[in-house]
Amino acid sequence: MTPPITSAHASAQNTLLQDLQHQVTIKTLEFRTLQREYDNLLQKLERQKTKCATLEKKFEVSDCEINSLTDEKEKLQSQVVAFEGQVEDLQQSRDEARRQLIANGAQYMRIMEMANRLQSQGADDKKKWDVERTELEQRIRVLEEAMVTGDQHHVTPTPGSERHATSNYSPVPGESTPQNYAPSSSSQTETINVLRAEINRLRSRTQTLEGTVRTMQRESISIQTAAQQLVDSSERVKDAARDIIGDGK
């Protein structure tokens, strides 16, 4: 048989039970607190995982950007090297353009001096040739009139034609002056032939003079055109030199 439970023993059991209940309550509260903290930590962990994933994506993008920037840097470096070579070439071209400009200036002055001299000479020659052409035209008219009238005494032929005419027109004995001379039919034919030859020679000379004048005019125009082209070329060289100098600055 179990011994009877005394009041003191029951009181001790109640006290122990209450103490155990109190401890259970405390442990329950602590467990709940730990549970909340655990939940909070889990939430923080999820947030950290999300941040890590975002950072990893950013790092991947950054790696791509770094690779792209590296490639771009290499391209830019190669372009810089190419530009430096172009700058050296442009500097050499600028120096050459300056030298060419100086040479073209001297050449332009020589061409202009030659053109002015040629133009002045052409003007003087043209005046002389105009006078000579006028004289030749007058002689042609006189010769043509002589051919029409058959009168050789109005003609002043050239030395060759004069000798030819004299050999065919010997004075008749008893005649004192040529004005009383009446030429025969054959003599008139010879005179006409001489006059025609003289006219042809004078016309050929006139055409030669006119051709020479035209040639001189064309040469003068050609020289002036060349001078103008040289001026235009010099202006282009100046513009190129200014552009190169501007780019260099």
C-alpha positions in Angstrom: 0.0 0.0 0.0 1.2 3.5 -0.8 1.7 5.8 2.1 -0.9 8.4 2.4 -0.2 11.8 0.9 0.3 14.4 3.5 -0.6 18.0 3.0 3.1 19.0 3.1 3.9 16.7 0.4 1.0 17.9 -1.7 2.1 21.5 -1.2 5.5 20.6 -2.4 4.2 19.0 -5.5 2.0 21.9 -6.3 4.9 24.3 -5.9 7.0 22.1 -8.1 4.2 21.9 -10.7 3.7 25.6 -10.7 7.4 26.1 -11.1 7.5 23.6 -14.0 4.5 25.4 -15.6 6.2 28.7 -15.2 9.4 27.3 -16.8 7.3 25.8 -19.6 5.6 29.2 -20.1 9.0 30.9 -20.2 10.4 28.3 -22.6 7.4 28.7 -24.7 7.8 32.4 -24.9 11.5 32.0 -25.6 10.7 29.5 -28.4 8.2 31.9 -29.9 10.8 34.6 -29.7 13.4 32.4 -31.3 10.8 31.4 -33.9 10.1 35.0 -34.8 13.8 35.7 -35.0 14.3 32.6 -37.2 11.5 33.9 -39.5 13.1 37.3 -39.6 16.5 35.7 -40.4 14.9 33.6 -43.1 13.4 36.8 -44.6 16.8 38.5 -44.4 18.4 35.5 -46.0 15.9 35.7 -48.9 16.5 39.4 -49.3 20.3 38.7 -49.3 19.9 36.0 -51.9 17.9 38.4 -54.1 20.6 41.1 -53.6 23.3 38.5 -54.4 21.4 37.4 -57.6 21.1 41.1 -58.6 24.7 41.7 -57.9 25.7 38.6 -59.9 23.7 39.9 -62.8 25.3 43.3 -62.5 28.7 41.7 -62.3 27.9 39.8 -65.5 26.8 43.0 -67.2 29.9 44.7 -65.8 32.1 42.0 -67.2 30.5 42.4 -70.6 30.9 46.2 -70.4 34.5 45.7 -69.3 35.2 43.4 -72.3 33.4 45.9 -74.6 35.3 48.8 -73.2 38.5 46.9 -73.5 37.8 46.2 -77.2 36.8 49.8 -77.7 40.0 51.0 -76.0 42.1 48.8 -78.3 40.2 50.2 -81.3 40.7 53.7 -80.1 44.4 53.0 -79.5 44.7 51.7 -83.1 42.8 54.8 -84.4 45.2 57.0 -82.4 48.2 55.3 -84.0 46.6 55.7 -87.4 45.7 59.4 -86.7 49.2 60.1 -85.6 50.5 58.6 -88.9 48.0 60.8 -90.7 49.1 63.8 -88.8 52.7 63.2 -89.8 51.6 62.7 -93.4 49.6 65.9 -93.2 52.5 67.8 -91.8 54.7 66.6 -94.6 52.0 67.5 -97.1 51.7 70.9 -95.5 55.4 71.5 -95.8 55.3 70.3 -99.4 52.3 72.5 -100.1 54.2 75.5 -98.7 57.2 74.8 -100.9 54.9 74.2 -103.9 53.1 77.4 -103.2 56.4 79.4 -103.1 57.5 77.7 -106.4 54.1 78.3 -108.0 54.2 82.0 -107.0 57.6 82.4 -108.7 56.4 80.4 -111.7 53.2 82.5 -111.9 55.3 85.7 -111.9 57.5 84.3 -114.7 54.4 83.3 -116.7 52.7 86.6 -116.3 55.9 88.4 -117.3 56.2 86.2 -120.3 52.5 86.7 -121.2 52.9 90.5 -120.8 56.0 90.5 -123.0 54.4 88.3 -125.5 51.2 90.4 -125.5 53.3 93.6 -126.0 55.3 92.0 -128.7 52.2 90.6 -130.3 50.6 94.1 -130.3 53.7 95.6 -132.0 53.9 92.8 -134.5 50.2 93.2 -135.2 50.6 96.8 -136.0 53.5 96.1 -138.3 51.6 93.3 -140.0 48.5 95.4 -140.3 50.6 98.0 -142.1 52.2 95.4 -144.3 48.9 93.7 -145.0 47.4 97.1 -146.0 50.2 97.7 -148.4 49.9 94.1 -149.8 46.2 94.6 -150.2 46.8 97.8 -152.1 49.3 96.1 -154.3 46.8 93.3 -154.9 44.2 95.8 -156.0 46.6 97.6 -158.2 47.7 94.3 -159.8 44.1 93.2 -160.3 43.3 96.5 -161.9 46.3 96.1 -164.1 45.1 92.6 -165.1 41.7 94.0 -166.0 43.1 97.0 -168.0 46.2 95.2 -169.3 48.3 98.2 -168.4 51.6 97.1 -166.8 52.9 100.6 -166.3 50.6 101.2 -163.3 52.2 98.3 -161.5 55.2 98.3 -159.2 56.0 94.6 -159.2 58.5 92.8 -157.0 62.1 92.4 -158.2 61.4 88.9 -159.6 58.3 89.8 -161.4 59.9 93.0 -162.7 62.7 91.0 -164.2 60.3 88.6 -165.7 58.1 91.4 -167.1 61.2 93.3 -168.5 62.4 90.3 -170.4 59.1 90.1 -172.2 58.7 93.8 -172.9 61.7 95.1 -174.7 61.2 98.6 -176.1 60.7 98.9 -179.8 63.5 100.9 -181.5 62.5 104.4 -182.1 60.3 104.7 -179.0 61.5 107.1 -176.5 59.3 106.2 -173.5 57.4 103.1 -172.3 54.1 105.0 -172.5 54.2 104.8 -176.3 54.7 101.0 -176.1 51.8 98.9 -177.3 52.3 95.3 -176.1 51.4 92.3 -178.3 48.9 89.7 -177.4 51.6 87.2 -176.2 53.2 90.0 -174.1 49.9 90.8 -172.5 49.5 87.1 -171.7 52.9 87.0 -170.1 52.1 90.2 -168.1 48.8 88.7 -166.9 50.7 85.5 -165.8 53.3 87.6 -163.9 50.5 89.6 -162.3 48.6 86.5 -161.3 51.7 85.0 -159.8 52.4 88.2 -157.9 48.8 88.4 -156.7 49.0 84.7 -155.5 52.3 85.4 -153.7 50.9 88.5 -152.0 47.7 86.7 -151.0 49.8 83.8 -149.6 51.9 86.3 -147.7 48.7 88.0 -146.3 47.3 84.6 -145.2 50.6 83.7 -143.6 50.6 87.0 -141.7 47.0 86.5 -140.6 47.8 82.9 -139.5 50.8 84.2 -137.5 48.6 86.8 -135.8 46.0 84.2 -134.9 48.7 81.8 -133.6 50.2 84.6 -131.5 46.7 85.4 -130.1 46.1 81.7 -129.3 49.5 81.4 -127.6 48.7 84.5 -125.6 45.3 83.1 -124.6 47.0 79.7 -123.7 49.6 81.4 -121.5 46.9 83.5 -119.8 44.8 80.3 -119.3 47.8 78.5 -117.9 48.5 81.4 -115.6 44.9 81.4 -114.4 45.0 77.7 -113.8 48.2 78.2 -111.8 46.5 80.8 -109.7 43.6 78.5 -109.1 46.0 75.7 -108.2 47.8 78.0 -105.8 44.5 79.0 -104.2 43.7 75.3 -103.7 47.1 74.7 -102.3 46.6 77.6 -99.9 43.2 76.3 -98.8 44.6 72.9 -98.3 47.5 74.3 -96.3 45.1 76.4 -94.1 43.0 73.3 -93.5 46.0 71.2 -92.6 47.3 73.9 -90.3 43.9 74.3 -88.7 43.6 70.5 -88.2 47.1 70.5 -86.7 46.0 73.2 -84.2 
